[in-house]
Amino acid sequence: MSYLCSMKYTLILSLLLVFNSFAQTDTISIASYNVLNFPEGRDDCGGNTVVPNRQDTLRKVLQYLSPDIFVACEVQTAAGANSILANSLNVFGANNFAMANFIEDGSLNNSMYYNTNKLTLKSQDRIETTPRAIDHYVLYANDPNLGVYYDTTFIEVYMCHLKAGSGGSNEETRADQTEMLMDYIATRPLSSNHFFCGDLNVYSSSENGYQNLLSGPLALVDPISSPGNWNNNSSFSGIHTQSTRTSLNYDCGSKGGLDDRFDQILVSQNVMSGADSLRYLNNSYDAVGNDGNHFNSNLLSGSNSQYPDSVVNALYYMSDHLPVVLKAVVTYPTSNGLALYPEVQSVSCHGEADGQATIVANMGQPPYSYLWDNNANNQTTATATGLVSGTYCVQVTDDLGQVDNYCVFVPQPDAFEFSIFRQPDNGTCTGQASIVLSGGQEPYNYSWNDPDNQTGPTAFDLCQGDYEVTVTDDAGCTEMFSTTIDGPASLQLLEELSFNIFPNPAKSQLNIKTTRSIEPSEIQISNMMGQKCHAVIENVGENKYSVNLNKLNKGYYFIQYVTDGDVISKRFVKI
């Protein structure tokens, strides 16, 4: 008997040693939810009912979701954010959830909560977009072997609530927001595990704002790869997230049934490939509450084939949106490391060499020694300076001889791109030159070298001759551009064309009447800062054109007919 017991003990010990030799893993669940004017609701939209005790309703949802990271948008106040922590997460004796710093800016704010048994919050930041900021949270996994291997896995979570609404101006605003996000992501470590969560308010994957997210070298990925026109399309009935209601109006939420895929979680390519110890768990992405059988229907209509009745009821009364969840598997490192983390300072102006990269060791025994690669001229300090945009790698050694390596990318602003439109001089100094810019950092300042030293994007009353304009952006980056104003001979073509606009001021539509046919592509609109504006221009009759102004803000604009570098420019007012 003792021999058998000894064999059993030896077998168990051997199995433990075998299992211990493999990498340890854990699963992280991430949930994103528009909690609809939480906690007070709204009653200013007519025929509306405010749902009471919503923290308890949210508790039922979160108990079912069981997230390790929970990000929410439409949190009205700090009191509401604290209520989620105290009354919806840390309940029934649990106290393992913590909250990131809540930043209140208006009534539609973001908040983030995390399971401290699995995760630690390292830092948080904001991307200041209009109309609402995108919040950024950096967490790391609580590796049980951290004291042995001195390394861990970082998780970067973004929470957004992009501009709502269909149509040109709303889509343009969303595109601006996501462009700023991707510029920000370009400053992060190349190996980062990004999770972009929230209410994207996009109707189709073809929207520019959505394409910004899925394009370029740092493109994010839709884990379920479901592109298309999601709005009111039954082909996507299983992934729609809004609206849970059809007719009844609770807390000023939307109605109309499930027919939009507004709420999503996109991830970086590293998460899909598992390149940095974190991998998306296949088939874990879910629009919770949507069983695929409620297209254009409310969530309580009929039965639900996938989710408990109590959860479906809570989802219905909690919000007009459904939460989106996914899971990722963390593989804890089994080789020594120093838990290196970078801090990057972008190049100030395109083409300059003043970028910086700092590497911070979070583990190991100080002091540390550093050796950057040849691209950084083999600098030997924690911060490498004088860097152009590019990738740089550093080797860090602690006082015990432990070695670790890290590579970072130093970004730079986009280069200036410009067009200059000219109107010739008729012999009495009536020429004009207008510069339209992109790149750099708005707003721009202008300085022309004409006798009046004009300071706008358009210089007026120019005589025939050569001119230069110096442009300085908001970051202090400067570039000079040249143009030539032609004389009376160049007016012949322009005199053949009468170019009239009406009404002026205009509210939603500007009309153009010309004496001959032109191409809509020859018409451009720019604001008073010289920035090109997007507007839909259509041919509506013989030599008649309409310009849709709905996407433009109120203010002064130039409409320009451009041909062979010459321009007829007229100013109008959008009211």
C-alpha positions in Angstrom: 0.0 0.0 0.0 2.8 2.4 0.9 4.4 1.6 -2.5 1.3 2.5 -4.4 0.9 5.7 -2.4 4.5 6.6 -3.2 3.9 6.0 -6.9 0.7 8.2 -6.8 2.6 11.0 -5.1 5.5 10.7 -7.6 3.0 10.8 -10.5 1.3 13.9 -9.2 4.5 15.7 -8.5 5.7 14.8 -12.0 2.5 16.1 -13.6 2.8 19.4 -11.7 6.4 19.9 -12.9 5.3 19.1 -16.5 2.4 21.6 -16.3 4.6 24.2 -14.7 7.0 24.0 -17.6 4.4 25.3 -20.0 3.4 29.0 -20.2 0.7 30.0 -17.8 -2.4 31.7 -19.3 -5.4 33.7 -18.1 -8.5 35.0 -19.8 -9.5 38.7 -19.8 -13.1 39.6 -20.6 -13.7 43.1 -21.9 -17.2 44.7 -22.1 -18.2 48.0 -23.7 -21.6 49.6 -23.0 -23.5 52.8 -23.7 -25.4 53.1 -20.4 -27.8 55.8 -21.7 -27.7 59.0 -19.6 -26.7 57.1 -16.4 -27.8 57.4 -13.6 -30.4 60.2 -13.7 -31.8 59.6 -17.1 -33.5 62.4 -19.0 -37.1 63.6 -19.3 -36.7 66.5 -21.7 -37.6 64.7 -25.0 -41.4 64.4 -24.7 -43.5 61.4 -23.9 -40.6 60.0 -21.9 -40.3 57.7 -18.9 -37.3 57.8 -16.6 -36.4 54.3 -15.3 -35.7 54.3 -11.6 -33.0 52.3 -9.7 -30.9 51.8 -12.8 -27.8 50.9 -10.8 -29.6 47.7 -9.8 -30.6 47.0 -13.4 -27.0 47.5 -14.5 -25.9 45.2 -11.7 -28.0 42.4 -13.3 -26.4 43.0 -16.7 -22.8 43.1 -15.3 -23.4 40.0 -13.2 -24.2 38.2 -16.4 -21.3 39.7 -18.4 -18.8 39.2 -15.6 -16.2 41.5 -17.2 -12.6 42.0 -16.1 -12.5 45.4 -17.9 -15.8 47.4 -18.2 -15.9 50.6 -20.2 -19.0 52.7 -20.3 -20.1 55.9 -22.1 -23.0 58.3 -21.4 -22.1 58.5 -17.7 -23.6 61.8 -16.5 -21.7 62.6 -13.3 -18.9 61.4 -10.9 -21.7 60.3 -8.6 -23.0 58.0 -11.4 -19.5 56.6 -12.1 -19.1 55.9 -8.4 -22.5 54.3 -8.2 -21.5 51.8 -11.0 -18.5 50.8 -8.9 -20.3 50.6 -5.5 -23.8 49.3 -6.6 -23.3 47.5 -9.8 -19.8 45.9 -9.6 -18.7 45.6 -6.0 -21.8 43.8 -4.8 -22.7 40.8 -2.6 -19.4 41.1 -0.6 -17.1 41.6 -3.6 -14.6 44.4 -3.5 -12.2 43.5 -6.3 -13.2 46.2 -8.8 -11.5 49.6 -9.0 -12.3 52.6 -11.2 -10.0 54.8 -13.3 -10.0 58.5 -12.6 -13.4 59.9 -13.8 -13.1 63.1 -15.8 -16.4 65.0 -16.0 -16.7 67.1 -19.1 -20.4 67.7 -19.9 -23.1 65.1 -19.4 -21.9 62.3 -21.7 -18.7 61.0 -20.2 -16.7 57.8 -20.3 -15.6 55.6 -17.3 -13.5 52.5 -16.9 -13.5 49.7 -14.3 -11.2 46.8 -13.9 -10.8 43.6 -11.9 -7.9 44.2 -9.5 -7.4 40.4 -9.1 -6.2 40.2 -12.7 -5.2 43.8 -13.7 -3.5 46.9 -12.5 -4.1 50.4 -14.0 -0.8 51.9 -15.1 -1.9 55.2 -16.6 -4.7 57.0 -18.4 -4.9 59.8 -21.0 -7.3 61.6 -23.2 -7.5 62.4 -26.9 -9.3 65.7 -27.1 -11.7 65.3 -30.0 -14.9 67.2 -30.8 -17.6 66.8 -29.6 -16.3 64.4 -26.9 -12.9 63.2 -25.9 -11.7 59.6 -26.4 -10.3 58.2 -23.1 -7.2 55.9 -23.1 -6.4 53.5 -20.3 -3.2 51.4 -20.0 -3.4 48.4 -17.8 -1.1 45.4 -17.2 -1.9 41.8 -16.3 -1.1 40.7 -12.7 1.4 38.0 -13.7 1.7 35.6 -10.8 5.3 35.0 -11.8 6.2 38.7 -11.9 8.7 38.4 -9.1 10.4 35.6 -11.0 10.5 36.8 -14.6 10.1 40.5 -14.2 7.9 40.9 -17.2 4.2 41.3 -17.8 1.6 42.1 -20.6 0.2 45.6 -21.2 -3.4 46.2 -22.4 -4.4 49.5 -23.9 -8.1 50.3 -23.9 -9.8 53.2 -25.6 -13.4 54.3 -24.9 -15.3 56.6 -27.3 -18.7 58.0 -28.0 -18.3 59.4 -31.5 -20.5 62.1 -33.1 -24.0 60.9 -33.6 -26.2 61.4 -36.6 -26.2 60.5 -40.3 -25.3 62.9 -43.1 -22.2 64.7 -44.3 -21.3 66.9 -41.4 -21.7 64.2 -38.8 -19.7 61.7 -40.9 -17.0 64.3 -41.3 -16.8 64.9 -37.6 -16.5 61.2 -36.9 -13.7 61.0 -39.5 -11.9 63.8 -37.8 -12.2 62.0 -34.5 -10.9 58.7 -35.7 -8.1 60.4 -37.6 -6.9 62.0 -34.3 -7.2 58.6 -32.7 -5.0 56.9 -35.3 -2.4 59.7 -35.0 -2.4 59.1 -31.3 -2.0 55.3 -31.7 1.0 56.0 -33.9 2.8 57.4 -30.9 2.3 54.2 -28.9 4.7 51.2 -28.8 4.6 49.1 -32.0 3.9 46.0 -30.0 0.9 47.4 -28.1 -2.3 45.5 -27.6 -5.1 48.0 -28.5 -8.8 47.6 -27.8 -10.9 50.4 -29.3 -14.3 50.3 -27.7 -17.5 52.4 -27.6 -20.5 53.8 -29.5 -19.0 54.5 -32.9 -22.3 55.8 -34.4 -21.3 54.5 -37.8 -23.9 53.3 -40.3 -21.6 51.5 -42.7 -18.1 50.2 -42.9 -17.5 52.4 -45.9 -17.7 55.6 -43.9 -14.4 57.5 -43.9 -14.4 57.6 -40.1 -14.6 53.8 -40.0 -12.1 53.4 -42.8 -9.6 55.5 -40.9 -9.6 52.8 -38.2 -9.1 49.9 -40.6 -6.4 51.5 -42.8 -2.7 52.1 -42.7 0.2 50.3 -41.1 -1.4 50.4 -37.6 -4.9 49.4 -38.8 -7.3 48.0 -36.3 -9.3 44.8 -37.0 -12.9 43.9 -36.6 -12.6 40.6 -34.8 -15.7 39.2 -36.5 -14.8 40.6 -39.9 -18.3 41.9 -40.8 -18.0 44.8 -43.2 -21.1 46.2 -45.0 -24.0 48.6 -44.8 -25.2 47.7 -41.3 -28.1 50.2 -41.1 -31.5 48.6 -41.4 -30.0 45.5 -43.1 -31.3 42.2 -42.0 -28.1 40.5 -43.3 -26.5 41.8 -40.1 -29.4 41.1 -37.7 -27.2 39.0 -35.4 -24.7 41.8 -34.7 -27.0 44.9 -34.4 -26.7 46.8 -31.1 -29.3 49.5 -31.3 -32.2 50.0 -30.5 -33.6 47.6 -27.9 -36.9 49.4 -28.0 -39.4 50.1 -30.8 -41.9 52.6 -29.5 -41.7 53.2 -25.8 -39.3 56.0 -24.9 -37.2 55.5 -21.8 -34.5 58.0 -20.6 -34.6 59.7 -24.0 -33.2 56.7 -25.8 -33.6 55.9 -29.4 -36.4 53.7 -30.8 -37.0 51.7 -33.9 -35.8 48.3 -32.9 -32.5 46.5 -33.5 -31.2 47.7 -36.9 -27.8 49.4 -36.3 -24.3 48.2 -35.4 -23.2 51.3 -33.5 -21.4 49.6 -30.7 -18.2 47.7 -31.5 -14.8 46.6 -30.1 -11.9 46.8 -32.6 -8.5 45.4 -31.8 -4.9 45.8 -33.0 -3.3 43.3 -35.3 -1.1 42.2 -32.4 -4.2 41.1 -30.5 -5.4 38.9 -33.5 -1.9 37.4 -34.0 -1.0 37.1 -30.3 2.4 38.7 -31.1 2.8 40.2 -27.7 1.4 37.6 -25.2 -2.2 38.5 -25.8 -4.6 36.9 -28.3 -8.2 37.3 -29.1 -10.2 34.3 -28.1 -11.9 33.0 -31.3 -15.7 33.3 -31.3 -15.8 35.2 -28.0 -17.1 38.5 -29.6 -20.8 39.0 -28.8 -23.5 41.7 -29.0 -25.1 40.5 -25.8 -28.9 40.1 -25.9 -29.1 39.9 -29.7 -30.1 36.4 -30.7 -30.5 37.3 -34.4 -34.3 37.1 -34.3 -35.1 40.7 -33.3 -34.4 42.7 -36.4 -36.4 45.9 -36.3 -38.1 44.6 -33.2 -37.8 45.4 -29.5 -35.9 43.0 -27.3 -38.9 41.8 -25.3 -40.9 40.8 -28.4 -41.4 37.1 -28.3 -38.8 34.8 -26.8 -35.0 35.0 -26.9 -33.2 31.9 -27.9 -29.8 32.6 -26.4 -30.1 34.7 -23.2 -32.0 34.4 -19.9 -35.3 36.3 -19.6 -34.0 38.2 -16.5 -31.0 39.4 -18.5 -33.1 40.4 -21.6 -35.4 42.4 -19.4 -32.5 44.2 -17.7 -31.0 45.0 -21.1 -34.3 46.4 -22.3 -34.9 48.7 -19.4 -31.2 49.7 -18.9 -30.4 51.2 -22.3 -31.3 51.6 -25.9 -27.9 50.0 -26.7 -26.6 46.4 -26.2 -23.2 45.8 -24.6 -20.5 44.3 -26.7 -18.0 41.8 -25.2 -15.0 39.8 -26.2 -12.3 37.8 -24.5 -8.5 37.6 -24.9 -6.1 35.1 -23.6 -3.0 36.3 -21.8 0.1 34.2 -21.9 2.3 35.1 -19.0 6.0 35.4 -19.9 8.3 32.5 -18.9 11.6 34.1 -19.6 13.2 36.9 -17.6 12.4 40.5 -18.5 12.6 44.0 -17.0 8.9 45.0 -17.8 10.1 47.8 -20.1 7.7 50.6 -21.0 8.3 53.5 -23.4 7.5 57.2 -23.4 7.8 58.9 -26.8 8.0 62.5 -27.8 7.0 63.1 -31.4 9.2 65.1 -33.8 8.0 68.7 -33.6 7.8 69.4 -37.3 7.9 67.1 -40.3 11.4 66.2 -41.2 13.0 67.6 -38.1 15.3 65.7 -35.7 14.1 66.6 -32.3 12.1 63.5 -31.3 12.8 61.7 -28.1 12.3 58.1 -26.8 12.6 57.1 -23.1 12.5 53.6 -21.8 11.4 52.9 -18.3 12.3 49.6 -16.5 9.5 48.6 -14.0 11.3 45.5 -12.7 14.8 44.2 -12.1 17.5 45.7 -9.9 18.6 49.3 -10.5 20.8 50.9 -11.7 20.3 50.1 -15.3 22.5 50.6 -18.3 21.2 51.4 -21.8 22.5 50.9 -25.3 20.4 52.2 -28.2 20.9 51.0 -31.8 22.8 52.6 -34.6 19.7 54.5 -35.7 19.9 56.4 -32.4 23.7 56.8 -32.7 24.3 54.2 -29.9 23.2 56.6 -27.1 23.7 55.2 -23.6 21.0 57.0 -21.5 17.4 56.1 -20.7 16.3 58.9 -23.1 17.5 59.0 -26.7 17.3 62.5 -28.1 17.7 64.2 -31.5 15.7 61.6 -33.3 14.0 61.8 -36.7 10.8 59.9 -37.2 11.4 56.1 -37.3 11.9 52.9 -35.2 14.6 52.7 -32.5 15.6 49.7 -30.4 17.3 49.7 -27.0 19.0 47.0 -24.9 18.6 47.5 -21.1 20.7 45.7 -18.5 20.0 45.8 -14.8 22.6 45.6 -12.0 22.3 41.8 -11.8 23.1 41.4 -15.5 19.5 40.8 -16.6 19.0 41.9 -20.2 15.9 43.0 -22.0 15.2 44.7 -25.3 12.5 47.0 -26.6 11.7 48.9 -29.9 9.7 52.1 -30.2 8.4 54.2 -33.0 8.9 58.0 -33.0 6.1 59.7 -35.1 6.1 63.1 -36.8 3.3 65.5 -37.9 2.1 65.2 -41.5 4.0 67.3 -44.0 2.3 70.4 -45.4 0.3 69.8 -48.5 -0.9 72.8 -50.4 -2.7 74.2 -53.5 -2.5 77.9 -54.5 -5.2 79.3 -56.7 -4.6 82.5 -58.6 -6.7 85.2 -60.2 -4.7 87.2 -62.8 -4.2 91.0 -62.6 -6.2 93.0 -65.1 -3.5 95.7 -65.2 -4.8 97.6 -62.1 -3.5 95.3 -59.3 -6.7 93.2 -59.0 -4.9 89.8 -58.8 -5.6 87.3 -56.0 -3.8 84.3 -54.6 -5.4 81.8 -52.2 -3.6 79.0 -50.5 -5.4 75.9 -49.3 -3.5 73.8 -46.7 -3.5 70.4 -45.0 -1.0 68.7 -42.7 0.9 70.2 -39.8 -1.2 71.3 -36.8 -4.1 73.7 -37.2 -4.7 76.6 -37.0 -2.4 78.2 -39.5 -0.9 81.8 -39.5 -0.1 83.4 -42.9 2.4 86.1 -43.9 2.5 87.3 -47.5 5.4 89.4 -48.9 3.1 91.8 -50.8 3.3 95.5 -50.1 0.5 95.2 -47.5 2.0 92.2 -45.8 -1.4 90.5 -45.7 -2.0 87.8 -43.1 -4.9 85.7 -44.4 -5.1 82.6 -46.6 -6.1 84.9 -49.5 -4.1 87.9 -50.6 -6.1 90.5 -52.5 -5.2 93.5 -54.8 -2.0 91.9 -56.1 -0.2 93.3 -59.1 1.4 91.1 -61.7 4.5 89.4 -60.3 6.0 86.8 -58.0 4.8 86.4 -54.4 5.7 84.3 -51.3 3.6 83.3 -48.3 5.1 82.0 -45.1 2.8 79.6 -43.2 3.3 78.9 -39.5 1.2 76.2 -37.9 0.1 75.9 -34.2 3.2 73.9 -33.3 5.5 76.6 -34.7 6.4 74.8 -37.8 7.1 77.1 -40.8 7.2 76.7 -44.5 7.3 79.1 -47.4 5.3 78.7 -50.7 5.7 80.7 -53.9 3.2 81.7 -56.7 3.0 84.0 -59.7 0.2 86.4 -60.5 -0.2 86.6 -64.3 -1.2 89.7 -66.2 -4.1 90.8 -68.4 -3.4 88.1 -71.1 -4.5 85.4 -68.7 -7.9 87.0 -68.1 -9.2 86.1 -71.6 -10.4 82.6 -70.6 -11.9 83.8 -67.3 -13.7 86.7 -69.0 -15.5 84.1 -71.1 -17.2 82.7 -68.0 -19.7 84.5 -65.8 -19.8 82.9 -62.4 -22.6 84.0 -60.1 -23.8 82.6 -56.8 -27.1 83.0 -54.9 -28.5 83.3 -52.3 -25.8 85.0 -50.3 -26.0 84.6 -47.3 -27.1 80.9 -47.7 -28.5 78.5 -45.2 -28.5 74.9 -46.6 -27.9 75.3 -50.3 -25.9 77.7 -52.5 -26.7 78.0 -56.2 -24.3 78.6 -59.0 -25.1 80.0 -62.5 -22.5 80.1 -65.2 -22.4 81.2 -68.9 -21.0 77.9 -70.0 -20.8 74.3 -68.8 -18.2 73.4 -66.3 -17.3 70.3 -64.3 -18.3 70.2 -60.6 -14.8 69.0 -59.8 -13.6 72.4 -60.9 -15.4 74.0 -58.0 -13.8 74.1 -54.6 -14.8 75.6 -51.2 -12.4 76.7 -48.5 -12.9 78.5 -45.2 -11.3 81.7 -44.1 -8.3 79.8 -42.7 -7.5 78.4 -46.2 -8.6 74.9 -45.4 -10.4 73.0 -48.0 -14.0 72.1 -47.1 -16.1 69.1 -48.2 -19.4 69.8 -49.9 -21.6 67.9 -52.4 -21.8 69.8 -55.7 -24.3 68.7 -58.3 -25.3 69.7 -61.8 -29.0 70.5 -61.6 -29.6 72.0 -65.1 -28.0 73.7 -68.0 -25.1 75.6 -66.6 -26.7 75.4 -63.1 -25.2 73.8 -60.0 -26.2 73.4 -56.4 -23.9 73.1 -53.4 -25.1 71.3 -50.3 -24.0 73.4 -47.3 -25.4 71.2 -44.5 -21.9 69.9 -43.5 -20.5 73.4 -43.1 -20.6 75.4 -39.9 -21.9 78.9 -39.9 -19.3 81.5 -41.1 -17.5 83.0 -44.1 -16.3 80.8 -47.0 -14.7 81.1 -50.5 -16.2 79.3 -53.4 -13.7 79.0 -56.3 -13.8 78.0 -59.9 -10.4 76.6 -60.8 -9.0 76.0 -64.3 -5.4 75.6 -65.3 -4.3 77.1 -62.0 -6.3 80.3 -62.4 -9.3 80.9 -60.2 -12.5 83.0 -59.9 -13.1 83.4 -56.2 -16.3 84.6 -54.5 -17.0 84.9 -50.9 -20.3 83.7 -49.3 -21.8 83.4 -45.9 -23.3 80.2 -44.4 -26.0 81.1 -41.9 
